[in-house]
Amino acid sequence: MPGTVLLLAASPLGRGRLVDAAGVLPVLAAVAPAVLSGTDTANVVELADPLEPQAVLTRLRAAAAAPGPLTLYIAGQLQLDRRQRLPHLALARTTAATVRYTALPWHWVREELRLRSAADTALVLDLHGDAEAWQYVAERGLDCGANAAVYGRVAPGAGRRGVAEPAYMKAVATLLRSGHRPPLAQLHEQAMTRIAEASAGRDLVLAIAGGSAPRPPFPTDQPLSQPVRQALPGLGQQPSAGRRDSVLVGQDPHAAISAAVQDGRHGEADALAAQQEQLAVGAQGPASDAALHWAEVRADLAMFAGDAVRSCRAWLAVAGVRLAAGQAADSPAVEAAVDRAHHQWGRITDAAQARELGSALAELRLRVPGRQRGALENVQRQLRQLQAAP
């Protein structure tokens, strides 16, 4: 089966630029698609210094939904937004004051990969962070979710030495130009060895075969031959912040669900996810991370099945549970749920159902306006048009 590769290089174009991320794209583009993917054939999508986070999200969502192995190569810089102090991938128009509206929230990457399996999904990262972002990752790790292998580094800015270069990603690309992609853990170690002299004691290294990035990542002066590995927490264990609970220890139901979706067996996929949701609710409650995760998976599965009504209703329910559990209206998970409900609502063709769900969405938008300006007004305007229609 063909693989999918997303090459994303992004950094601000103004004075806040820490790294010339796009400078690595010509080197990566010179690598054969099959080598980038590690498959016989592959489709490659390239994004160089994109302007809009929604445009990046669209490409990321399409890549995550594609069947077969997925590899994301991301070079760029991390910044924290001033409001929530959460990591974002800075884009071309990002400034310190506009991170929340012009940069890609890192949790969007995690959320889009929720239906993937770590067995065939990988992130290769070369990120630079300002002092605040670097400290955030050092203390909390970089949460990439439980559904992808993660390899790479987060480096500090070069300071007075000027704009840095994505040396790790260039080393990866140079190694791949040999025409062979070794196992990613091996490729990662080889790349880190090539930049060891410049990065020793400075970089935060990300190296894990599957699941969230190490918390905190280990520095480069530790042996590269012993990458940090973490297992998903099982029943009776407390997950660390930002991590997913796992109901079935040692198993990955995401792989079976993903295979069912790719084969068009949408009913079977939803039944598998519903079983996991029921187990999570019974074991940990409806507002637990595990239960909400599987509720979100089912909302996405409805979208893949073309059932916008069911998907919208599911996302509204997820947002309601999160708010009732005390989560803030501007928390990433709540905003994401409402945004996705809004997106699916716009795809509903039945006027009666659109009016019903539109009223609920408008009420929810009053509490959760989200980061896209005019979202509430958009719902209210379309709802008025639906109510005026015969």
C-alpha positions as CSV (number, residue, x, y, z in Angstrom):
1,M,0.0,0.0,0.0
2,P,1.4,3.5,-0.9
3,G,2.6,5.6,2.0
4,T,1.9,9.3,2.6
5,V,4.6,11.9,3.5
6,L,3.9,15.4,4.7
7,L,6.9,17.8,4.6
8,L,6.2,20.9,6.7
9,A,8.7,23.6,7.2
10,A,7.5,26.8,8.9
11,S,8.9,29.8,10.8
12,P,8.0,33.5,11.0
13,L,9.3,35.7,8.2
14,G,10.0,38.7,10.4
15,R,12.3,39.5,13.3
16,G,11.0,36.7,15.4
17,R,12.5,34.0,13.1
18,L,14.7,31.6,15.1
19,V,15.4,29.0,12.3
20,D,15.5,28.9,8.6
21,A,13.1,25.9,8.5
22,A,12.3,26.1,4.8
23,G,16.0,25.8,4.0
24,V,15.8,22.0,4.5
25,L,13.1,21.4,2.0
26,P,15.3,21.3,-1.1
27,V,17.4,18.6,0.6
28,L,14.3,16.6,1.6
29,A,12.7,17.0,-1.8
30,A,15.8,15.5,-3.4
31,V,15.0,12.2,-1.5
32,A,12.9,9.7,-3.4
33,P,9.3,9.6,-2.1
34,A,9.5,5.8,-1.4
35,V,12.6,6.4,0.7
36,L,11.0,9.2,2.7
37,S,8.0,6.9,3.4
38,G,9.8,3.6,3.8
39,T,7.3,2.1,1.4
40,D,7.4,0.9,-2.2
41,T,5.5,4.0,-3.4
42,A,4.4,7.2,-1.6
43,N,2.5,10.5,-2.1
44,V,4.4,13.5,-0.9
45,V,2.8,16.8,0.2
46,E,5.1,19.8,0.8
47,L,4.3,22.9,2.7
48,A,6.9,25.7,2.8
49,D,6.4,28.7,5.2
50,P,2.5,28.4,5.1
51,L,0.5,31.5,6.1
52,E,-2.7,30.1,7.6
53,P,-3.1,27.5,10.4
54,Q,-6.4,26.3,8.8
55,A,-4.6,25.6,5.5
56,V,-2.0,23.5,7.4
57,L,-4.8,21.7,9.3
58,T,-6.5,20.8,6.1
59,R,-3.4,19.2,4.7
60,L,-2.6,17.5,8.0
61,R,-6.2,16.1,8.2
62,A,-6.0,14.8,4.7
63,A,-2.7,13.1,5.4
64,A,-3.9,11.6,8.6
65,A,-6.9,10.1,6.8
66,A,-4.9,8.6,4.0
67,P,-4.6,4.8,4.1
68,G,-1.2,3.2,4.6
69,P,1.9,4.4,6.5
70,L,2.2,8.1,7.3
71,T,5.4,10.0,8.0
72,L,5.4,13.7,9.0
73,Y,8.7,15.6,8.7
74,I,8.3,18.9,10.5
75,A,10.9,21.6,10.8
76,G,10.1,24.9,12.5
77,Q,9.9,26.8,15.7
78,L,7.8,26.5,18.8
79,Q,6.2,29.4,20.6
80,L,3.7,29.7,23.5
81,D,0.6,31.8,23.1
82,R,0.2,34.5,25.7
83,R,-3.3,33.4,26.8
84,Q,-3.0,29.7,27.6
85,R,0.8,29.3,27.5
86,L,0.5,26.3,25.1
87,P,3.0,25.3,22.4
88,H,2.3,26.3,18.8
89,L,4.2,25.8,15.5
90,A,4.9,29.4,14.4
91,L,3.9,30.1,10.8
92,A,5.0,32.8,8.3
93,R,2.9,35.6,9.8
94,T,3.3,34.7,13.5
95,T,4.5,37.3,16.0
96,A,4.8,37.0,19.7
97,A,1.5,38.9,20.1
98,T,-0.5,36.9,17.5
99,V,0.6,33.3,18.2
100,R,-3.0,32.2,19.2
101,Y,-4.4,33.3,15.9
102,T,-1.6,32.9,13.3
103,A,0.3,29.8,14.5
104,L,-0.6,26.1,14.4
105,P,-1.6,24.8,17.9
106,W,0.6,21.7,18.6
107,H,-2.4,19.9,20.0
108,W,-4.0,20.0,16.6
109,V,-1.2,17.6,15.4
110,R,-2.0,15.2,18.3
111,E,-5.7,15.4,17.7
112,E,-5.5,14.7,13.9
113,L,-3.5,11.5,14.6
114,R,-6.0,10.0,17.1
115,L,-7.3,7.4,14.6
116,R,-3.8,6.4,13.5
117,S,-1.6,3.6,14.9
118,A,1.9,4.0,16.1
119,A,2.8,1.0,14.1
120,D,2.5,2.9,10.8
121,T,2.6,6.6,11.9
122,A,5.8,8.6,12.6
123,L,6.8,12.2,13.4
124,V,10.3,13.3,12.6
125,L,10.8,16.7,14.2
126,D,13.5,19.4,14.1
127,L,12.1,22.2,16.2
128,H,13.6,25.3,17.7
129,G,12.0,27.2,20.6
130,D,12.5,30.5,22.3
131,A,13.4,30.5,25.9
132,E,9.8,30.0,27.1
133,A,8.9,27.3,24.6
134,W,12.2,25.4,25.2
135,Q,11.6,25.5,29.0
136,Y,8.0,24.3,28.5
137,V,9.2,21.2,26.6
138,A,12.0,20.6,29.0
139,E,9.6,20.5,31.9
140,R,6.5,19.0,30.4
141,G,7.5,17.2,27.2
142,L,6.0,17.6,23.8
143,D,2.7,15.7,23.7
144,C,2.3,14.1,20.3
145,G,-0.4,11.6,21.4
146,A,-0.3,7.9,21.8
147,N,-0.7,7.1,18.1
148,A,2.7,7.9,16.6
149,A,6.3,7.2,16.9
150,V,8.3,10.4,17.6
151,Y,11.9,11.1,16.8
152,G,13.8,14.4,16.7
153,R,14.9,17.3,18.8
154,V,13.8,20.6,20.3
155,A,16.8,23.1,20.2
156,P,17.1,26.5,21.8
157,G,17.3,29.6,19.7
158,A,20.7,30.6,18.5
159,G,20.5,34.0,20.2
160,R,23.0,36.6,19.0
161,R,24.4,34.0,16.6
162,G,21.5,34.8,14.3
163,V,19.0,32.5,12.6
164,A,19.7,28.8,13.2
165,E,19.5,26.0,10.6
166,P,17.6,22.8,11.0
167,A,20.7,20.7,11.3
168,Y,19.0,17.6,12.5
169,M,16.6,17.5,9.6
170,K,19.4,18.2,7.2
171,A,21.3,15.2,8.6
172,V,18.2,13.0,8.3
173,A,17.7,14.1,4.7
174,T,21.4,13.6,3.8
175,L,21.3,10.1,5.3
176,L,18.1,9.3,3.3
177,R,19.7,10.4,0.1
178,S,21.7,7.2,0.2
179,G,18.5,5.6,-1.1
180,H,17.7,3.6,2.0
181,R,15.6,4.4,5.0
182,P,16.7,2.4,8.0
183,P,14.4,1.8,11.0
184,L,13.6,5.3,12.3
185,A,15.3,4.7,15.7
186,Q,18.5,3.9,13.8
187,L,18.1,6.9,11.5
188,H,17.5,9.1,14.4
189,E,20.7,8.0,16.2
190,Q,22.7,8.4,13.1
191,A,21.4,11.9,12.6
192,M,22.0,12.9,16.2
193,T,25.6,11.5,16.0
194,R,26.2,13.8,13.0
195,I,25.2,16.9,15.0
196,A,26.4,15.8,18.4
197,E,29.2,18.3,18.7
198,A,27.0,21.3,18.1
199,S,23.9,20.1,20.0
200,A,25.5,18.4,23.1
201,G,23.9,19.7,26.3
202,R,21.5,22.0,24.5
203,D,19.0,19.9,22.6
204,L,16.0,18.1,24.1
205,V,15.9,14.8,22.3
206,L,12.6,13.1,21.3
207,A,13.0,9.4,20.8
208,I,10.2,6.9,21.4
209,A,8.8,4.1,19.3
210,G,5.2,4.9,20.0
211,G,3.1,7.1,22.2
212,S,3.7,10.6,23.7
213,A,7.1,12.1,23.6
214,P,9.3,11.5,26.7
215,R,8.4,13.6,29.7
216,P,10.7,15.3,30.0
217,P,12.9,14.5,26.9
218,F,16.4,13.4,27.7
219,P,19.4,15.6,26.8
220,T,21.9,14.7,24.1
221,D,24.6,13.8,26.6
222,Q,22.8,10.6,27.5
223,P,23.6,7.4,25.5
224,L,21.7,7.5,22.2
225,S,21.7,3.7,22.1
226,Q,19.2,3.7,24.9
227,P,16.2,5.7,23.7
228,V,13.6,6.5,26.3
229,R,10.5,4.3,25.9
230,Q,7.2,4.7,27.7
231,A,4.2,2.4,27.8
232,L,0.7,3.6,27.8
233,P,-0.8,3.6,31.3
234,G,-3.3,0.8,31.9
235,L,-6.2,0.4,34.3
236,G,-5.4,1.3,37.8
237,Q,-2.7,3.7,36.8
238,Q,-2.8,7.5,36.7
239,P,-1.8,8.9,33.3
240,S,0.4,12.0,33.2
241,A,-1.1,15.3,32.1
242,G,-2.0,15.3,28.4
243,R,-1.7,11.5,28.0
244,R,-4.4,9.1,26.9
245,D,-5.6,6.4,29.2
246,S,-5.7,2.9,27.6
247,V,-8.4,0.4,28.4
248,L,-6.7,-2.6,26.8
249,V,-3.2,-3.0,28.0
250,G,-0.8,-4.3,25.4
251,Q,-3.3,-4.0,22.5
252,D,-3.9,-1.2,20.0
253,P,-7.6,-1.1,18.9
254,H,-6.8,1.9,16.8
255,A,-5.0,-0.3,14.2
256,A,-8.1,-2.5,13.8
257,I,-10.4,0.5,13.6
258,S,-8.2,2.2,11.0
259,A,-8.1,-0.9,8.9
260,A,-11.9,-1.2,9.0
261,V,-12.3,2.4,7.9
262,Q,-9.8,2.0,5.1
263,D,-11.8,-1.1,3.9
264,G,-15.1,0.9,4.1
265,R,-16.4,-1.2,7.0
266,H,-17.6,1.9,8.9
267,G,-20.2,0.1,11.0
268,E,-17.6,-2.4,12.2
269,A,-15.2,0.4,13.0
270,D,-17.8,2.3,15.1
271,A,-18.8,-0.9,16.9
272,L,-15.2,-1.5,17.9
273,A,-14.8,2.1,19.1
274,A,-18.2,1.9,21.0
275,Q,-17.0,-1.2,22.8
276,Q,-13.8,0.7,23.9
277,E,-15.9,3.6,25.0
278,Q,-18.2,1.5,27.1
279,L,-15.3,-0.2,28.8
280,A,-13.7,3.2,29.5
281,V,-17.0,4.6,30.9
282,G,-17.5,1.6,33.1
283,A,-14.0,1.6,34.4
284,Q,-13.2,5.3,34.8
285,G,-16.4,7.3,34.2
286,P,-17.8,9.3,31.2
287,A,-15.6,12.3,31.8
288,S,-12.3,10.3,32.0
289,D,-9.7,10.9,29.4
290,A,-10.2,7.4,28.0
291,A,-14.0,7.7,27.6
292,L,-13.7,11.1,26.0
293,H,-11.0,9.9,23.7
294,W,-13.2,7.1,22.4
295,A,-16.2,9.4,22.1
296,E,-14.0,11.7,19.9
297,V,-12.9,8.7,17.9
298,R,-16.6,7.8,17.2
299,A,-17.3,11.4,16.2
300,D,-14.5,11.1,13.7
301,L,-15.7,7.7,12.5
302,A,-19.1,9.2,11.8
303,M,-17.4,11.9,9.7
304,F,-15.4,9.3,7.7
305,A,-18.7,7.4,7.1
306,G,-20.3,10.6,5.7
307,D,-22.8,11.0,8.5
308,A,-22.4,14.7,9.4
309,V,-25.5,14.6,11.6
310,R,-24.1,11.9,13.9
311,S,-20.6,13.4,13.9
312,C,-21.9,16.9,14.8
313,R,-24.1,15.5,17.5
314,A,-21.2,13.5,18.9
315,W,-18.9,16.5,19.0
316,L,-21.6,18.6,20.7
317,A,-21.9,15.9,23.3
318,V,-18.1,15.7,23.9
319,A,-18.0,19.5,24.4
320,G,-20.9,19.3,26.8
321,V,-19.2,16.6,28.9
322,R,-15.9,18.5,29.0
323,L,-17.6,21.7,30.1
324,A,-19.7,19.9,32.7
325,A,-16.5,18.3,34.1
326,G,-15.2,21.8,34.7
327,Q,-12.9,22.2,31.8
328,A,-12.4,25.9,30.7
329,A,-14.3,27.2,27.7
330,D,-11.0,28.2,26.1
331,S,-9.2,24.9,26.8
332,P,-7.9,23.3,23.6
333,A,-10.0,20.2,23.9
334,V,-13.2,22.1,24.4
335,E,-12.5,24.5,21.5
336,A,-11.5,21.6,19.2
337,A,-14.8,19.8,20.0
338,V,-16.9,22.9,19.3
339,D,-15.0,23.7,16.1
340,R,-15.4,20.2,14.8
341,A,-19.1,20.2,15.6
342,H,-19.4,23.5,13.7
343,H,-17.5,22.1,10.7
344,Q,-19.8,19.0,10.6
345,W,-22.9,21.1,11.1
346,G,-22.0,23.0,7.9
347,R,-22.2,19.7,6.0
348,I,-25.7,18.7,7.1
349,T,-28.1,18.8,4.1
350,D,-31.4,18.0,6.0
351,A,-32.9,21.4,7.0
352,A,-34.8,20.1,10.0
353,Q,-31.8,18.4,11.5
354,A,-29.6,21.4,10.7
355,R,-32.0,23.7,12.5
356,E,-32.1,21.4,15.6
357,L,-28.3,21.0,15.9
358,G,-27.8,24.6,14.8
359,S,-29.7,25.9,17.9
360,A,-27.6,23.7,20.1
361,L,-24.4,24.9,18.4
362,A,-25.3,28.5,18.7
363,E,-26.0,28.2,22.4
364,L,-22.6,26.4,22.8
365,R,-20.8,29.1,20.7
366,L,-22.0,31.7,23.2
367,R,-19.8,29.9,25.8
368,V,-17.1,28.8,23.5
369,P,-16.4,31.4,20.8
370,G,-13.2,29.7,19.8
371,R,-10.1,31.3,18.2
372,Q,-11.7,31.9,14.7
373,R,-13.2,35.3,14.7
374,G,-16.9,35.5,13.6
375,A,-17.7,31.8,14.4
376,L,-20.7,32.7,16.5
377,E,-22.0,35.2,14.0
378,N,-21.6,32.6,11.2
379,V,-23.8,30.1,13.1
380,Q,-26.4,32.7,13.9
381,R,-26.6,34.0,10.3
382,Q,-27.0,30.5,8.8
383,L,-29.5,29.5,11.5
384,R,-31.7,32.6,10.6
385,Q,-31.6,31.5,7.0
386,L,-32.7,28.0,7.9
387,Q,-35.5,29.2,10.1
388,A,-36.7,31.6,7.4
389,A,-36.7,28.8,4.8
390,P,-40.1,27.1,4.1
